[in-house]
Amino acid sequence: MLPSSVYREAMTATAAAGAVPGERLRAPSPTPTRSVAHLVVSLKLRLMANALTRSVWQLVALAASTTSGLAAVAILLFALGATSRTDPTLAGAWLVVGGAVLVAAWWLVPLVAFGVDSTVSAEVLRPYGLRRRDVVTGLAAAGLVGVPGVLTLLLVLGSTVVWRESPAALMASLPAGVLAVATCVVGSRTWTTLLAPVRSSRRFRDASALSLLVPLAVAVPLVGWAARGPAAWSAVSVERVAEIVSWTPVGTVWAVPSAVADGRPGTAAVHLGLAVGVLLVLVVLWARGLGRASVGPASRSGGGPRPAGTRLRSGLLSGASAARDPLGRLLAAVLGGAAAAVAARSLTYWVRDPRYLGALAVVPFLPLVLALLDRGDGALVLLACPLAAFLVGWTISADVAYDHTAFWVHVAAGVSGRADRLGRAVAATVVGVPVTAVVVLGVVWSTGRWADLPAVAGVTFGVLLTALGLSSVVSARFVYPVPRPGDGPFSSPQGSAVADLTTQAGGWGVLLLLVLPETAVALVAVVRGDLVLGWVACALGLGLGAFWWSAGVRLGAHVLERRAPELLQQVATTR
């Protein structure tokens, strides 16, 4: 509910404009832009004040976030000032890189941090028939109201300390700072407005959760790299990174004063023109998004029936009959009808279920994390290959638990244990083999250790096949709490800690023993640089992996045949 005085003021402005509540935002309105901006900002302030007076914890959270934010800004500005005294060029490079990170955070965080402040939005202002130009100005001004806006203003203003030795660069940093703040706020509003129809969908939330793996995956090793000091920093040219970032939409505005300080006015003019162009494009996109958001019914969040005439995508991965798909016909010819149907449904999981996709999403970051911890010879990065194979292969250790109550279909239809275990293992193999092959080739190519390719490939595929076989037994014997269908891939079911840890630790110990032969031979081959031993490890890994894959499927089928009713009861009662 809007404050009464603000509501009366808004309705008065609407009546003066001759607008009818519910009209499009671009309806004519003689209300001055400054008045609309003042109205929107005052509305934002009153709503924030009301929220703080209703909850003491919100007031405490505001004080804590403000204090920590001010401390972080002070530390960053002190570091910039100290660096600029000894090396102004390096300080300017860090400013470009840090400024680009700041802009990217403004653009991306509101998309993935659900529940961020949206007290004043286009939907709130929809009934007042305001022009889009006025709404753009008002919402942009309101975007600076709050802790992030204030901290950004302080950070941008304080960063001018870098250019205190260059009057020309200092003068250039003032309009560049205004453009930077505007790019932050307008970009944030633009992307949230354009993506508003899909932000409430489950797939977008799942993708957002997976995207959080990026900072989490690199944060710890990045801190370790930074703690090594200048000896490690010299391996990375900050100036080179800044040069690349300065030509991106998020970094070009920060390069304007740096180019002026270096005596390159032409380059500074180009960066300034690009920054203005980026801001204009964002404003145009935002205005068009506001035009769509201000009229028509709210978009559906992914539920409800499909529109008439919409056809489901045919093919194996859409759940169509395996017999009508080329890959399905191949699976049916090799595995048999029942196993092929299970494999087809399992492949659908690997493509569309975020709980399975979570394992695949982690794989690309493993080499990056280990590269930050590596000593420089690439030996530690090779470990990413068997780790990736383990993540993919161990995912199906919970496939029955992932099915949840849908597992009754297998029991009621009388699917044999062989068809169930074989279909799931083949589907995971079809996904896992190319993924791990790409990781192996990419890691070996990036490190230049081609002599270690046979040994690394042997261990990697040995771990993958062995993990798939062992997982086929574990999922048929044990059921532990996992994220339920429809939940995010990183949700934690209640009561899952002890059961999950016990089952996983036991399975990992058995897997380590099973892959010990090829791992030992491969380790000796890598340390000695022995190519012959590397090929021995490759043959050993492939041979033992295939054996354990087959044995695990057979044993898992026997266990599933005997325990299918008990498994159904367990998954139905697991929360």
N, C-alpha and C positions, 0 to 999 in steps of 0.2 A: 504494500500500500504506500503510495507516495505521500510525503508530507503535505498537509492541506494548503499551506501558503504557496509551496512550489506548484502544486496542482492548479490553484487558482491563477497563478502567474502564467503558467503554460497555456491554460485555456483562454486567458485574455489575449495572449499573443496569437493563438490560433484563430480566435474570432476576429482579431484585427487584420489578420491575413486573409480573411474570407475563406478559410479552408474548412473542410468537413472532416471530423475525426475518421480515421481509417483510410484517408486518401494516400496516394503515393507520396514518397518523400520529396519528389521534385515538384510538387504543387506550388504555385506562386505564393510567395510570402514576403511582404515588405519588411519583416522583422529584421533589424540589423544583425549582421553576423556576430558582432561583439555581444549583443544581448543574448543571443542563443547560446553562445559559448559560455557566457557568465551563468546562464540558467542551468546548463548541463553540469558545469563544475560545482555550482552550489548544491545541485541535487546529489551529486556524488559525495560531497562532503557531508551533507545531512544524513544520507543513508549510512555512511561509514560511522558517523557519530552515534546514530541510533543503535547500530550493531554493537559498538563498543560499550554503550551504557547498559545493554541488556545482558552482557556476559563479561564477567571479570577475567575469564580465561582468554578471551579474545584481546582484551587490553594487555594482559601479560604477554601474550604471543606477539603483539605489535611492538611492545617495548623491547622484548628480546630480539626480534628480527631487526629492529632499528639499530639497537646497540651493536649487534654482531655485524650488520651491514656497514655501519660507520667505521667500525674497527677495520674491516676488510678494505674499505676505501682508503683509510689512512695509511695502511700498510702498503697498498699498491702505489699510492702517490709518493710515499717516502722512497720506495724502491726506484720508481721512475726518476725522482729528483736526484737520488744518489748516483744512478747510472748516467744521467745526463751530464753530471759534473765531470765524469771521467771519460765517457765516450758518448757524445750526443748522437752519433749515427746509430749506435747500437740501441740507445734509448728510443730513437724514432722508429727503428724496426720493431722493437717490442710493443710500441704503441700501436702500430699498424696491425700486428698479430692479435694483441689483446682487444683492440677496438673491433676487429672482425668477429672475434669470439663473442663480444658483448652484443653486437647486432644479431648474430645468429641465435644467441640465447633469447633475445626478445622475440624473434620470429618463431622459434621452435618450441620453447617451453610451454606457452599457452596451448599448443596443440596436443601435447602429451600429458600435461599436468591438469587433469580434470578436476574441476572444482575451484579453479582460480576465479578471482573476482570478476563478476560480470553484472554488477548491480546496475550499471547504466549501459545499455546497448541499443541497437536499432529497434529491437522488439519493444523495449520500454518506451521509446520515443515515437513509435508507429502511430498512435492515435492523434498526434498533434499536427499532422499535415505539414511538417517542416520541409524546407528544401534540402536536397541532398548536400548542397554546398555548406549549408548551415550545420547540418548534422555531422558532416565530416570534420568541420572545424571544432564543433563542440565536443565530439567524442575524442578527437586528438588531444584537445586540452585536458579532458578528463583522464586520458591515459597517463598523464604526468602526476595525477593526484594519487598518492600512495607511496609506500616505501620504495618499490623498484624505481619509480619515476624520480623521486627525490635523490636517491643514491646515484642514478645515472647522470642527473644534472651535476651533482657534486663531482663525480668522477670525470666527466667531460670538461668541466670548468677547471678542475685541478690539474688535468693533464697538460694544460698549456704551460706548466712549469718547465716542460722539456725544451721549449723554444725561447726561454728567457734570454739566451745569448744571441738570438737572431730576431731583431725587431720585425723584419718582413715576414718571417715564418710565424711569429706571434700574432701579427695582424691577420694572416691567412687562416690561422687556427680558429679564430672567432666565428666567421661564417661557416667554416667547415664543421665546427662543433655544433652549431645550430642545425645544419643539415644532418649530422650524425644522429642527434636526438630525434629529429623528425623522422628519419629513416627507421629508427628503432620503434617508435610508437606507431607510425602509420603502417609499417610492415607487419607489426603484431596484429593490428586491427584488420589488415587486409587478409592475411592468411586465415585468421579465425573466422572472418565473415565468409570467405569463399568456401572454406571447408566445413562450415556449420552444418550443411545437410548430411554429411557423412560422419561427423565427429561423434555422434551418438550411436553409431552402429557398432556391433560387437567386433567386426573385423578391424575397424579402425582402432578400437581400444587394444585389441590384441597386437596389431602392428606397432602401436605406440609403446606397449609394454616391451616388445622385443627390441624396439629402437633404444630403449634405456640401457641395453647391454653394451652399447658403444662406449659411453663414458665409464660405466662400471668395469668394462674389460680392460681399459687402458689406465684407469686412475692409479691403481696400486703400483704397477710397474713404472709408470711415469714418475711417481714420487720417488721410487728407488733410483731411477735414472737421474733425476734432478739432485738427489742426495749425494751423487758421486762427485759433484763439484765441477769446476772448469775443465778438468781433464775429459769428462764425458761430454760436456756441452760443446767442446770444440769440434766434435764429430758431426754436429748439426749446425749449419749456417743459418742463424736467425735472419740475417739480411736476405738470404736467398728465399727463405720462406715468406718473408715480408714482401719481397718483390713479386712473388706469385700471387699472394693474397691481395695485393693492392689492385690487381686487375679483375677482381671478383666483385659482385654487387655488394657484398657485406664489408669489403675492405677498401674500396676505391676512395671513399670520402676521407679516410684517415691518412691517405698518402699525400693529400694536398699540401699541408705545411711541411712535410718531409721533403717533397720535391722542391719547394721554395727555398728551404734551408740549404739544399744541395746546389742551388743555382740553376735549376731547371724550370724556368717559368712556363715553357711550352708544355712540359709533362704535367705540371701542376694544373694548367688550364684544361688539359684533356681529362685528368682525374676529376676536376670540378664539374666539367660537363657531364661525365658519366654519372657522377653522384646525383646531379640534378635530374638527369634522365631516369635513373632508378627511382627517385622519389616521385617523379611525375607518373611513371608507369604504375607504381603502387597506389597512388591517389586515384588514377583512372580505374584500376581494377577494384579498388575498395568502393568507389562510387557505384560501379555497376553491380557489385555484390550487394550493396545496400538497396539498390533498386529492386533486386529479386527478393531480398529478405523482408522488405517493408510491405509487401503485398502477398496475397495468396495464403493458403493454409500452411501450417507448420509441416515440415518434411517428416516422413515416417522414419523411425529409427531402425528400420530393417525388419520389423515384424509385419504381420498381416499378410493377406493373400497377394499373389502376384497379379499385375494388371492383365486384363484379357489380351490374348494374342501373344503373350510372352512365352517363349519356348525355352525349355531347359536345354542346356548344351548337351549334345549327344556325345557318346564316346565312353571309353573305359573309366576316366576319372570323374565323370558326372554321375556314375552309378548305373549307367545303362548296362544291358546284358553283355557279359563278356564275350558271348558268341558273336555279337555284331561288330566287335572292334578287332582290328588287325592284331594288336597285342593280346587282346583277350582270346582270339582264336589260337594264337601261338601258345599261350599259357594253358588253354584247354587241351591242346594236342599233347603238351608235354606233361602236365600235371594231372589232367582229368577234370571233369566238370566242377565238382565240389571244391577242390583245392584252387582251381582257377577263379571261382567266384569269391572265395575268401581273399585271394591275392588281389583281386580287383578292388574289393572294398578296402583292404589295407592300403593300397596305393592311394585311394581317395583320402584316407586319413593323413598320409604323408604330404599331401598337397594342400589340404584344407583345414586340418585340425591344428590349432596353435600349440597344443601340447606336444605334438610331434615336431612341428616346425621349430619349436624352441631349441631342440637339440641341433638342428641344422643351422639355426641362426648363430649359435656360439662358435661353430667351426671356423668361419673366416677370421675371427679375432684371435684364435690360438697362436698362429704364427706371429702376429703383431705383438702380443703380450710377451712371448718368449724372446722376440727380437730385442725388446727393450731391456731384457735381463741378460741377454747373451754377452759374452766377453768380446765378441767381434769375429770369431772364427766360424760362426754359424752352427756349431755342434749342438747347442741347446735348442735351436730352432727346429732341428730334426725331430725333436720329441713331440712337436705338434702333430706329426703324422699318425703315430699310434694313438695319441690322445683323441684325435678326431675320429678315428676308427672305433675307439671304445665308446665315445658318446653316441655315435649312430647305432652301433650294435647293441648297446645296453638299453636303448630306448624301449625295445619291445619286451623287456623284462616285466613291464607293467601293462601289456596290451589288454589282458583280460580285465584288469582293474579300470583301464581307460574305457572299455566297452560299457562298464557299469551295468545297469539293468538290461541293456540291449543284448547282453550275452545270452539272454533267454532264447533268442532266435536260434543260436547255434544248438542249444540243448533241445528245444522243441522240434527243430527240423531234423534232429538226429545226425548232425554233421559228425563224421568220424574224427577221432583225435588226429589221425594222420593228415586228413584234409585240412583241418584247422591249423595245426602246427606247420605243415608244409607251405600252405598258402601265405601265412604271416611271415615266415622266414624268407620265402622267395621274394615277397614284396619288399621287405627290408633290404634284401641283397641287391635287388634291382636299383634301389635308391642309394644304398651305401657304397657299392663298388665304384660308380662314376664319381661320387663325391670325394671319396678317399683317394682315388686316382688323381683327381685334379689337385688335391692338397699335396700329395707326394710330389707330383711334377712341379707344382708352383714353389714348394719349399726348396727342393733340390736346385731348381733354376735360380731362385733368388739368392741362395747361399753359394752357388757355384760348386757344390760338392757332388759332382756327377759320379765320381767313383763309389760313393756310398749309396747310389740309387738301388742296386739289387738288395742290399741288406735292409735298407729302410722300407722298400716295397714288401719284402718278405715279412718283416715284423708287422707292418701296418695291416696287410691283408690277413695275416695270421690272427691278429687281434680281432679284426672285424668278423671273420668267419667263426672264430671260437666264441666270441661274445654273442653272436646270433644263436649259436647252438646252445650255449649255456642259458641264455635268456629264454629260449623255448621251454626249458625245463623249469626255470624259476617262476615264470608267469603261470605255468600250469599247476605249480605246487603252492605258491604263496600269493596272497592278496593283501596289499597294504594300502592305506589311504593315499589317494592321488587327487589332483584337481578333477572335479567332476565335469562331464560334458557341458560346454557352454562357459565354463570358468576360464580365467586367464591362465597362461602357462606357468605363472610364478605364484599362484595363490597357494596358501598353505592350509590344507584341511586340518581340522581340529583332531588332535590325538595321533598325528602322523609321525611325530619325531622319533619315538622309541622304536616303533615297528619298522619305519623306513630305515633308520640307521642300522638296526640289527640285520635286516634282510640284505641291504645293500653291502654292508661290510663283509658278511659271509660270502656273498656272491663274488665280490671283488677279490677276496682271498683265493677262492677256487680258480677264478679266471687267471690270476697272477701265476698260480702253479701250472696251469695248462699251457700258458704261452711262454713258460720259462725256457724251454729248449731253444726255440728260434731267437728269443731275446738275448740269451747268453752268447750264442754264436754271432749274432748281428753286432752286439756290443764289442766283441773282440775284433770283428772285421772292421768296424769304424775306427776303433782306437789304433789298430795297426795299419790301417789303410790297405787291407788285404782284399783284393777283388775276388779271389777264389773263394775265400770264406764268405764273402758277401753273397755270391751265387748259391753257396751251400745254405746260408740263412734264408735266401729267397725260396729255394725248393722246400726246405724244412717248414717254413711258415705256410706256404700254400698247401703242402701235403697234410700237415697236422691240422691246419685250419679247416680244410675240407672234411677231414675225418671227424673232428669234433662238431662241425656243423651237422653232418649226417647223423652222428650218434645223438646229439642233442635233440634233433627233430624226432628221432625214433623214440627216445626215452620220454620226451615231453608228450608225444602222442599217447604213449602207454599211461602216463600219469593222468592226462586229461580224460581219457576214456574212463578211468576209475573214479575220478574226483569231480566230474562235471557238475552233478547236482550240488555238491558241497560248495564248489566255486560260485555257482549262481546264488546260493544263499549268502555267501560271504560278501559278494559285490553288492547285493541288494541291501545289506545292513551296514555297509561301510559308509561313513560320512567324512 
